[in-house]
Amino acid sequence: MEASVTGWAGAFRIELRVQAIELASRGWSVLPGTFPVGSEAGARVWSGSDAAPPAGVAHPVPVHADWQDRLGAGVAQVAQWWSEQPYSLLVATGDQVEALETGAELGRRTARALRSLGVPVPIVATPDARWYFLAAGGSTTAACPELVAAGAVRRHSTGSWLPVPPSTFHHGVVHWRVKPEVCGWRLPSPEIIGDALRIGADAVQDVAELVVAGN
C-alpha cells in the first residue's frame, strides 16, 4: 500500500510540474504553493511554506515569502521547483493575467452569459465553490467596480494570485470549467467578463443573495 501511495504522489507531482511548465512557457507567472497534508485538532494543515500558514486557512498560499521577487521565472526554474514536492500550482496575477472571482451561483450565471455572447473564457473552479474568470492583465481599474464594492466579485490583479489545476485542497481538486486551449490561450479583456458578470448579477434581484452564495 505504501509503495502505491508513493507512486501516486510521484505521478501527481509530475502532472503538476508538466502543467506548471506549460503555463510558464505561455508567459504566465507561476508559483509553487503550499499543499494539503491533513489536519490537526480539526484545523487544516498545509506543507511546504517558508513560514507556517495561518491555522485553518482554506486555500494554498505561495511557498516563498518573497514570491513577488520571483515572478517571471523561466521554465528551468519552474521545473526545479516541482522536482521534489507536489506543490500547489499558483498563477500570479498582474501584467499577464488577472482574474475575477465569484461564488458558484454568479459563476454559473456568468458562464451562461459568456456562452450566449460567444466568448470563450478560461474558468477555474475550486472545491470550495469559488469560480475564477481569467482575463488579460494590465488593467488599472476593475471591470465591474459596483459588483466588487458589493462583495459579489473579487478582483485579483497585481499582488495577488489564484490556484489552478491540478492543485488540490483538503476536500477536492481544482479543475478547469473552461480550459485555456478553448480560446487558443488568448485571454479576453476584463471588460468583456465584467459585462457578463453584470448580466449574471441582473438575473438576481438582490445582489446580497450573491454575496451570501459566494461566502
FENZIHU-V26043 format. One record per residue. N is the residue number from 0. RES is the residue in one small letter. SS is DSSP state (H for helix, E for strand, - for the rest). PHI is phi in whole degrees, -180 to 180 (NA if undefined). Layout:
# FENZIHU-V26043
N/RES/SS/PHI, N/RES/SS/PHI
This chain:
# FENZIHU-V26043
0/m/-/NA, 1/e/H/-61, 2/a/H/-65, 3/s/H/-68, 4/v/H/-64, 5/t/H/-63, 6/g/H/-64, 7/w/H/-64, 8/a/H/-63, 9/g/H/-66, 10/a/H/-65, 11/f/H/-68, 12/r/H/-61, 13/i/H/-64, 14/e/H/-62, 15/l/H/-62, 16/r/H/-63, 17/v/H/-61, 18/q/H/-67, 19/a/H/-62, 20/i/H/-64, 21/e/H/-60, 22/l/H/-66, 23/a/H/-63, 24/s/H/-68, 25/r/-/-90, 26/g/-/91, 27/w/-/-85, 28/s/-/-84, 29/v/E/-102, 30/l/E/-138, 31/p/E/-77, 32/g/E/-120, 33/t/-/-61, 34/f/E/-131, 35/p/E/-73, 36/v/E/-133, 37/g/E/112, 38/s/E/-146, 39/e/E/-134, 40/a/-/53, 41/g/-/83, 42/a/E/-101, 43/r/E/-67, 44/v/E/-117, 45/w/E/-118, 46/s/E/-118, 47/g/-/105, 48/s/-/-86, 49/d/-/-60, 50/a/-/-124, 51/a/-/-64, 52/p/-/-64, 53/p/-/-56, 54/a/-/-60, 55/g/-/81, 56/v/-/-59, 57/a/-/-95, 58/h/-/-143, 59/p/-/-70, 60/v/-/-127, 61/p/E/-57, 62/v/-/-66, 63/h/-/-96, 64/a/-/-62, 65/d/-/-97, 66/w/H/-59, 67/q/H/-69, 68/d/H/-81, 69/r/H/-107, 70/l/-/-64, 71/g/-/81, 72/a/-/-58, 73/g/-/-75, 74/v/H/-60, 75/a/H/-63, 76/q/H/-66, 77/v/H/-62, 78/a/H/-61, 79/q/H/-67, 80/w/H/-56, 81/w/-/-99, 82/s/-/-80, 83/e/-/-130, 84/q/-/-113, 85/p/-/-84, 86/y/-/-60, 87/s/E/-61, 88/l/E/-103, 89/l/E/-113, 90/v/E/-113, 91/a/E/-75, 92/t/E/-97, 93/g/-/154, 94/d/-/-71, 95/q/-/-89, 96/v/E/-136, 97/e/E/-131, 98/a/E/-138, 99/l/E/-113, 100/e/E/-102, 101/t/E/-138, 102/g/E/-77, 103/a/H/-64, 104/e/H/-64, 105/l/H/-66, 106/g/H/-60, 107/r/H/-63, 108/r/H/-65, 109/t/H/-69, 110/a/H/-61, 111/r/H/-64, 112/a/H/-63, 113/l/H/-65, 114/r/H/-63, 115/s/H/-68, 116/l/H/-82, 117/g/-/73, 118/v/-/-116, 119/p/-/-76, 120/v/-/-134, 121/p/-/-61, 122/i/E/-131, 123/v/E/-107, 124/a/E/-125, 125/t/-/-109, 126/p/-/-64, 127/d/-/-96, 128/a/-/64, 129/r/E/-109, 130/w/E/-115, 131/y/E/-121, 132/f/E/-101, 133/l/E/-90, 134/a/E/-135, 135/a/E/-63, 136/g/-/-85, 137/g/-/99, 138/s/-/-71, 139/t/-/-94, 140/t/-/-131, 141/a/-/-71, 142/a/-/-74, 143/c/-/-136, 144/p/H/-60, 145/e/H/-68, 146/l/H/-76, 147/v/H/-65, 148/a/H/-64, 149/a/H/-78, 150/g/-/88, 151/a/-/-82, 152/v/-/-134, 153/r/E/-117, 154/r/E/-95, 155/h/E/-110, 156/s/-/-132, 157/t/-/-54, 158/g/-/92, 159/s/E/-130, 160/w/E/-160, 161/l/E/-142, 162/p/E/-81, 163/v/-/-130, 164/p/-/-61, 165/p/-/-100, 166/s/-/-59, 167/t/E/-117, 168/f/E/-107, 169/h/-/-67, 170/h/-/-127, 171/g/E/160, 172/v/E/-118, 173/v/-/-68, 174/h/E/-141, 175/w/E/-84, 176/r/E/-79, 177/v/E/-137, 178/k/-/-80, 179/p/H/-60, 180/e/H/-61, 181/v/H/-62, 182/c/H/-105, 183/g/-/62, 184/w/-/65, 185/r/-/-98, 186/l/-/-84, 187/p/-/-76, 188/s/-/-71, 189/p/H/-59, 190/e/H/-63, 191/i/H/-63, 192/i/H/-67, 193/g/H/-59, 194/d/H/-62, 195/a/H/-67, 196/l/H/-63, 197/r/H/-65, 198/i/H/-61, 199/g/H/-63, 200/a/H/-69, 201/d/H/-65, 202/a/-/-75, 203/v/-/-112, 204/q/-/-64, 205/d/-/-117, 206/v/H/-59, 207/a/H/-59, 208/e/H/-62, 209/l/H/-71, 210/v/H/-64, 211/v/H/-63, 212/a/H/-65, 213/g/H/-88, 214/n/-/-98
